[in-house]
Amino acid sequence: RGLGVSLPLLRQYLTFNRTGGLFEYYLVMNGYIIIIPCGVGGGSLVIGGFIDKPPADYFDHFPAEITYKEMEKHYNNIARVIQPVAAPVATPYATTVEKACDKIPGITAHPQLTSIWYGDSPEKNETRINSFGQSQKNCNYQSHCLTGCNRGAKNSMDITYLQRVLQNNGEIRELSEVKIIRKVSLGYEVDYYDIRNGKMRTIAAPKVVLGAGALNTMKILFASRSTKNGGLDRISGRLGKQWGFNGDRVGIKRLRHASVDHSYGPCLFRYHEVASDNHEFDFHEFACRSSVLT
């Protein structure tokens, strides 16, 4: 959709596709490249479907109010919707990675649970109606998870939670980009850009729940705090401090393997627990691959 640059002497956004586009790219300080999905369903459209329930001691690093017992019910509720399972059929690529990890001390491989419907086999062309009334085709091992699955095999938000919104008389306004939020006497006003016709529009509500993802939520709050049109001038000056997101780090290595077919298989198949002598918890790493949709 566009490219943003945020460097010490250069801040600019270049629009490539004014009427749509699934991705935005940002080049920022310290060499980071940030990829943001732009679609109804958010990041769930372009993630690999990685599902991981943290161990109980993970929450020892959180404020006392956030405990494993408190969070467990939410993880269970989510699991009922996205139905995490491991890929049913192993591939030569997966076997090669597992054998390599077995030779490295401190690494333990586990089957990777994903929010994907695999059906009985990737060789079968299966269709089902999910519990939200949406049609899905099973995963056929083409590794399109990170670029958008055209088969609907991934249990993303658009065919799960957002269907419940529509079933309860909610309204979804696609191709709409929130710009600022203003506090008014009876609640809030939200200014958003209607991408379809290029016009700004405003909607009012007594309450606003802002769930635009880690990056875009912050972007909207900064814009709302600094606006001269009312905005949210009571937002703390600590906004953006000690802030973080998923903590994903992606490394890309290009290898040529005459004996391994890299084009066949799910995007994720194993995660690896990596023991650390410098931290109180283990790192989770996984091998990932993707193909570009045509």
ChimeraX attribute file (.defattr): number of C-alpha atoms within 10 A of each C-alpha:
attribute: neighborCount
match mode: 1-to-1
recipient: residues
	/A:1	17
	/A:2	16
	/A:3	16
	/A:4	18
	/A:5	17
	/A:6	13
	/A:7	13
	/A:8	8
	/A:9	6
	/A:10	10
	/A:11	11
	/A:12	11
	/A:13	14
	/A:14	12
	/A:15	13
	/A:16	12
	/A:17	10
	/A:18	11
	/A:19	13
	/A:20	14
	/A:21	15
	/A:22	17
	/A:23	15
	/A:24	18
	/A:25	17
	/A:26	17
	/A:27	16
	/A:28	16
	/A:29	11
	/A:30	7
	/A:31	8
	/A:32	10
	/A:33	13
	/A:34	13
	/A:35	13
	/A:36	18
	/A:37	21
	/A:38	18
	/A:39	18
	/A:40	19
	/A:41	16
	/A:42	18
	/A:43	18
	/A:44	21
	/A:45	24
	/A:46	22
	/A:47	18
	/A:48	25
	/A:49	23
	/A:50	18
	/A:51	17
	/A:52	13
	/A:53	11
	/A:54	11
	/A:55	9
	/A:56	12
	/A:57	12
	/A:58	14
	/A:59	16
	/A:60	11
	/A:61	10
	/A:62	11
	/A:63	8
	/A:64	8
	/A:65	8
	/A:66	12
	/A:67	16
	/A:68	17
	/A:69	10
	/A:70	10
	/A:71	12
	/A:72	14
	/A:73	11
	/A:74	10
	/A:75	14
	/A:76	12
	/A:77	11
	/A:78	13
	/A:79	15
	/A:80	9
	/A:81	17
	/A:82	20
	/A:83	16
	/A:84	20
	/A:85	16
	/A:86	19
	/A:87	25
	/A:88	13
	/A:89	15
	/A:90	11
	/A:91	17
	/A:92	14
	/A:93	17
	/A:94	18
	/A:95	14
	/A:96	12
	/A:97	15
	/A:98	19
	/A:99	11
	/A:100	9
	/A:101	15
	/A:102	12
	/A:103	9
	/A:104	10
	/A:105	9
	/A:106	12
	/A:107	19
	/A:108	16
	/A:109	18
	/A:110	14
	/A:111	13
	/A:112	19
	/A:113	20
	/A:114	25
	/A:115	22
	/A:116	25
	/A:117	24
	/A:118	23
	/A:119	19
	/A:120	13
	/A:121	15
	/A:122	19
	/A:123	12
	/A:124	13
	/A:125	12
	/A:126	15
	/A:127	15
	/A:128	14
	/A:129	10
	/A:130	14
	/A:131	11
	/A:132	14
	/A:133	13
	/A:134	13
	/A:135	14
	/A:136	19
	/A:137	19
	/A:138	22
	/A:139	29
	/A:140	21
	/A:141	19
	/A:142	19
	/A:143	24
	/A:144	24
	/A:145	28
	/A:146	20
	/A:147	18
	/A:148	19
	/A:149	17
	/A:150	13
	/A:151	14
	/A:152	21
	/A:153	22
	/A:154	28
	/A:155	22
	/A:156	24
	/A:157	18
	/A:158	17
	/A:159	21
	/A:160	18
	/A:161	16
	/A:162	18
	/A:163	17
	/A:164	15
	/A:165	12
	/A:166	11
	/A:167	11
	/A:168	9
	/A:169	8
	/A:170	10
	/A:171	10
	/A:172	12
	/A:173	8
	/A:174	11
	/A:175	17
	/A:176	19
	/A:177	16
	/A:178	18
	/A:179	17
	/A:180	24
	/A:181	26
	/A:182	18
	/A:183	18
	/A:184	14
	/A:185	7
	/A:186	10
	/A:187	12
	/A:188	18
	/A:189	20
	/A:190	18
	/A:191	19
	/A:192	18
	/A:193	17
	/A:194	18
	/A:195	15
	/A:196	12
	/A:197	9
	/A:198	11
	/A:199	10
	/A:200	14
	/A:201	14
	/A:202	14
	/A:203	10
	/A:204	16
	/A:205	11
	/A:206	11
	/A:207	10
	/A:208	12
	/A:209	5
	/A:210	12
	/A:211	9
	/A:212	14
	/A:213	14
	/A:214	12
	/A:215	14
	/A:216	14
	/A:217	13
	/A:218	16
	/A:219	16
	/A:220	17
	/A:221	19
	/A:222	18
	/A:223	15
	/A:224	23
	/A:225	21
	/A:226	14
	/A:227	14
	/A:228	10
	/A:229	13
	/A:230	14
	/A:231	22
	/A:232	21
	/A:233	15
	/A:234	8
	/A:235	13
	/A:236	9
	/A:237	10
	/A:238	8
	/A:239	12
	/A:240	13
	/A:241	7
	/A:242	6
	/A:243	10
	/A:244	9
	/A:245	8
	/A:246	6
	/A:247	6
	/A:248	7
	/A:249	7
	/A:250	10
	/A:251	7
	/A:252	7
	/A:253	5
	/A:254	5
	/A:255	7
	/A:256	8
	/A:257	9
	/A:258	7
	/A:259	9
	/A:260	14
	/A:261	12
	/A:262	19
	/A:263	14
	/A:264	18
	/A:265	24
	/A:266	29
	/A:267	24
	/A:268	23
	/A:269	28
	/A:270	24
	/A:271	22
	/A:272	20
	/A:273	17
	/A:274	16
	/A:275	16
	/A:276	12
	/A:277	7
	/A:278	7
	/A:279	8
	/A:280	11
	/A:281	14
	/A:282	15
	/A:283	13
	/A:284	14
	/A:285	16
	/A:286	17
	/A:287	15
	/A:288	17
	/A:289	20
	/A:290	19
	/A:291	15
	/A:292	11
	/A:293	13
	/A:294	3
